[in-house]
């Protein structure tokens, strides 16, 4: 698999609707890039992500100035889609489920992997959830209309979310996006 820095002269870019880059291997923008792209800040890798067909489709890793891992996110179509885990000084601090860049569920984690706080941003009235006042954009979508992968993740227990292991080549993060 190719691995290129984001400023590599063999890459050409076009911005998508979210302002994220779509990467190509030709100036006519007809050959989408597949591989890993990383970027550096002050000579150190700041992030690296898997790209398929020019878009971030797979895992993205983000690092701090000391090159310590601070975030792993599943991405699909250039946006967070699936599980994200945040770290501080090697400790897991949070786990979230994201749907098209929006939080669906968020777990705050303590140093001993205990769950300190749980916040839900999707409420399924068919399962008896009461909808609080405020942002209801995701909640307006019926559970059955959520993508299969997001429904699978919502069915995991909080403990299973904390223990979730990222899978290389996760089929839910790859085109076609119909699964």
N, C-alpha and C positions, 0 to 999 in steps of 0.2 A: 504494500500500500504506500502510495506517495505521501510524503510529509514535507510541507512547504511553509515558510514564513509568510505571513500575510502581505509583506511588501516584495515578495519574490517577483521578478520581472516576467515570469512566465504566466502570472495570474492577471486576469482582467476582471473588473467588477462592474456590477450594476446594482443599484439599491432596490430593495423590494418595498412593499407598501409600509413596512414597519421601520424602514430606514436601515435595515440590516443588509449586508452585502450578499449578493449572489455571485459566486466565483465561477469563472470560465477560463479555459485554456487558449482561447483565441480572441483577437480583437473584434471579430464580428459577433461575439457572444452567442455562438452556436454549439460549443462543446463544453457542457457543464463539468466542473471539476469534481472528482471523487477522490477522497483521501483525507489526511489530517492537515489542518491549518493551525499554526500557533502564532502568537504575537508576543513581542518583547517590549519591556519598558525598562530603560536604563540598563540594557544588556542582560536582563533576566526574563525568563519566560513568565508572562502574566496570565496567559490562558492558552488552551489548545482544545480543539473540537474536531469531531468527525463530520465530514461532509459527504453527502451523496447527491448527485445531480445538482451540484452547486450550492445546496442549502445545508444548514446545520441539521443533520439527521443522525442522532446517536448521542454519545456522551460528550459533555463539555466539562473541562477541569479548569478551575480558576485558582491562582496562587497569589499570596501576598508578597511584599518586598523581600522577605527572607526565603522565598520560594517554597513556603509551606502551603499545602493544599488547604483552601478555605471553602471551596464549593465544588460539588459534582452535581450536574443537572442532566436529566434526560431531555433531549430536544427533538422536535419534529417540525420540519418546514420553517426553520429559523427561529422558533420560539420554544420556550419551556413547555414540555408536555410529558407528564409523568412524575417521577420522583426527583426531588432535589434534597441534598444533604449539605448542611453547613458545618464547618469545623473551626475551632479556635485552639491554637497550640496543640494540635493533634487530637483534641477531644471533639466528639460529635456534639453539636449544640442545638441542631434542629433538623427536622425531617418534614418535608411538605409534599403534597400532591398538587400538581399544577395542570390546568387545562387551558391550552392556548394562552399561556403567559399569566393566567389569573390563578390565585390561590383557591384551592378547593378545601384543603385541610392542612393544618399546621400543628406540629408537635414541638414543644420546647423541651430539650433534653438536658439533664444534669450530668455531672462528671461520672456517676456510676451507672449511666444509661437509664436512670429513672426518668419517667415522664413527669415534667413539672407542670405543664400547661397544654391544653388541647383547644384549638380554635377551629370551628367548622365554618366554611363559607358556602357550602352547598347543603340544602335541606330537602330531604325527600318526604313530602307529605304523605306518600303512600305507605311509608314506614312509621308514621306517627310523629315525624319531626315537626316542631313548631317553628314557624319562620319569624325571626326577630325583625324589627323595623330596621330600615337601612338599605344597603346594597343588595339587590335581589336579582341581578342580571343572570348569574349562573343558575340560581334557584328556579328561574322561570322555565328552564329547560327540564323536561321530564327526565326521570332517571333512565328510562329506556332509550332516550335520544342521545344520552352521553355516549361517547365512543367506548367500545368494549373494554379497551385497556384501562380507561379511567374508572369504569364500573368494577373491574377486577381489583384495582388498587383500593377503591372505597370499601370493598368487602374484606380487606385485610384488617386484622386487629391492630391496635396501636403498637403492641409488642412486635408484631410481624413487620410493621413499617420501620421500626427502629432497626430490626435485624435484616432488612431488605438488602440484598446483594445485587449490584448492577450487573447486567448481562451484556457482554459484547455481542453485537449483532442482533439485538432485540428486534424482532420482526414488527412490533407495534410502532417503532420509531423510523421505519424505512418506507419509502414509496413502494407501491401505491398505498395511499392513506385510507383504504377502505376496510381495514380490519380494526 
